[in-house]
Every structure is written in C-alpha cells, then in structure tokens.
Amino acid sequence: MSSPSKSTVAVIGSGLIGRSWAMVFVSGGYSVKIYDNQQGQAAMAVQDIRKQLLQLEEGEMLRGSLTAAQQFSLLSSCDDLALALDGAFFVQECVFEQLQVKQSVFQELEKLVGTDVILSSSTSCLVPSDVFAKVQNKTRCLVSHPVNPPYYVKLVELVPHPDTTVTVMDHTHALMTKVGQVPVKLRKEIDGFALNRVQAAIIAESWRLVQDGIISVKDIDLVMSEGLGMRYAFIGPMETMHLNAPEGLEDYMKRYGEGIQRVLSSFGPVPNFNAEESKSIISEMCELIPSDQQHLMARKDRRDQLLMNLSKLKKDL
C-alpha cells in the first residue's frame, strides 16, 4: 500500500477545490499534477495558483517551509489523464458534484493506476457507497471531504467505503497531517458526514428563530460569530461542556441535561427553505450583503483574509 513517503499526487479537476488541494499538497513538498478534461483549463489553473502563492508569500501567509517559487516548481498541468496519473501514489478527485460524473471518473481512474494507489473523492454530499459503486477494488477508496476554502480551513473528513481498509485510512490520515491539514476519521459512512450534519442542525434552528420572529438575520449571525464561534474556534462542543461544569461532562449533564432535553423538544420541524415565508429571510440577508457578484466577492475575500489571520493566530498559539 502507498505511503506518504512517495512524492507525486494527482489532482483531477482544476476548479476552486482542485486548485486549493494542489496548493495544500505542494505546501507539504509533494509534486502535484493537475488534470482537467477541458483543454487548457489545467494550465490556466496552474498560472492562477502561481499568483496566489506569490500573494500569500507577500502577505507572510504561505503554508509550509518552501518558498512560493519552490512550491510552484512542484506543480504541473496535464491534458492527458494517463500522464497525470503516471507515478502518482494518491489521487484526489475534484470534479462536478454529480454522482454519474464521479462514478465515470473513478471507473476510468481504476483502469489507469496500480492496485496500491489510493483513490480519494472531494465530494461533500455523496456517500462513498454511491461514489465508488462502479469501482472493482473498493478497498483503496475513500472520501476526503475538505472545508471550503481548504487552504485556510484545515479540517478534512475522511469517510470510508464499507470495504475501505484500515491501512488506507491510516495512510490518508498521515498524508493529510503531513501537508498541514487536520484530518478526522469517520468510523462509517453517513449522509452529510459529520460537519454538514452539525452545520445543518445550526442552519435549521437559526432559520426557525428568524422565521418565527425571535431574532434578526444580523443578530443570529452575531450569536455565532461573537458567541459560540469564539469558543468553537479553539475547542469543540464536547470539550466546552466538559469545561463548563466543576467536575466535567458527567457533572454538566446532571446540571443541564434536563434543560437541554426541554429545549430540544421545543424545536419545530425542518424548515422549508424554499417556502414563501422564507423570502423575507433572504431579503433581510440581501439588505445586509447584496447578492450581486461585486458585493459577494468582496465579502468572500474578507472571509478568506479573516480565516488566514485566524489560522495564523492558532498556529502561533
């Protein structure tokens, strides 16, 4: 089985996620070949990455111990899939979030790589059983789900197919750790994985609170950014509870468990996010941040800058 000591990673798909993955892998010293089935797209992605690396270096936010020039030298583009896969020990797929497309890609990948090459998907909402349904050897297949944008938010969910071996999970965990990501292992597949299930719970209750006239869109976001998010940027909900009672988690549940159950029982049904009454929430959000590209891109750039600064702070601490 392949190990992180081998040096070449193939990234299949040159969109935003593919570019981010490529930047992550070269920051860890790996040679990366980017492939795209659209002629010239991979080459364009490489040049865009070059600009990003130089900007990050100028802002002293470049990851890894190599210079931007050294990292860029590890990067190449391919319009030929077989050439992109040649010598790769790990393949990270980043194509469209469409099941049939991903299944077709992995069928083709399996024909072109050796049996010891790990096949990984970046899917955010498709379970491995579906993604790899048409692959013959599923033991070396898994989902490595990044958080957008992966270069600044380091969590990666590793989700196994029911046939995935422990060795493949361990090697992928080691690889992700080596390139500076923070991998977490799911013990089995589940719809939404872990991050999106937790996120969906937060979205649903936030939506209900605004929809029911309890709080504004602006203020529910402040509840997270200036309240829960302050803690959760460094410790998770389980540790938060453990630390919020004199004698730890068991003591916390004795004190607050009944109240938590009462609050949970008061939650309403899953909101219909496309219902007529939801339009007022969307309108309220668009008053705060208009949905045209100029305003959205400015806020996304702000988000990325803040995430870079927070990542640097966490590293320094």
C-alpha positions, 0 to 999 in steps of 0.5 A: 500500500502507498505511503506518504513517503512517495512524492507525486499526487494527482489532482483531477479537476482544476476548479476552486477545490482542485486548485486549493488541494494542489496548493495544500499538497505542494505546501507539504513538498509533494509534486502535484499534477493537475488534470482537467478534461477541458483543454487548457483549463489545467494550465490556466489553473496552474498560472492562477495558483502561481499568483496566489502563492506569490500573494500569500508569500507577500502577505507572510501567509504561505503554508509550509517551509518552501518558498512560493517559487519552490512550491510552484516548481512542484506543480504541473498541468496535464491534458492527458489523464494517463500522464497525470496519473503516471507515478502518482501514489494518491489521487484526489478527485475534484470534479462536478458534484454529480454522482454519474460524473464521479462514478465515470471518473473513478471507473476510468481512474481504476483502469489507469493506476496500480492496485496500491494507489489510493483513490480519494473523492472531494465530494461533500454530499455523496456517500462513498457507497454511491461514489465508488459503486462502479469501482472493482477494488473498493478497498483503496477508496475513500472520501476526503471531504475538505472545508471550503476554502481548504487552504485556510480551513484545515479540517478534512473528513475522511469517510470510508467505503464499507470495504475501505481498509484500515491501512488506507485510512491510516495512510490518508490520515498521515498524508493529510497531517503531513501537508498541514491539514487536520484530518478526522476519521469517520468510523462509517459512512453517513449522509452529510458526514459529520460537519454538514450534519452539525452545520445543518442542525445550526442552519435549521434552528437559526432559520426557525428563530428568524422565521418565527420572529425571535431574532434578526438575520444580523443578530443570529449571525452575531450569536455565532460569530461573537458567541459560540464561534469564539469558543468553537474556534479553539475547542469543540462542543464536547470539550466546552461542556466538559469545561463548563461544569466543576467536575466535567461532562458527567457533572454538566449533564446532571446540571443541564441535561434536563434543560437541554432535553426541554429545549430540544423538544421545543424545536419545530420541524425542518424548515422549508427553505424554499417556502414563501415565508422564507423570502423575507429571510433572504431579503433581510440577508440581501439588505445586509450583503447584496447578492450581486457578484461585486458585493459577494466577492468582496465579502468572500475575500474578507472571509478568506483574509479573516480565516488566514489571520485566524489560522495564523493566530492558532498556529502561533498559539 
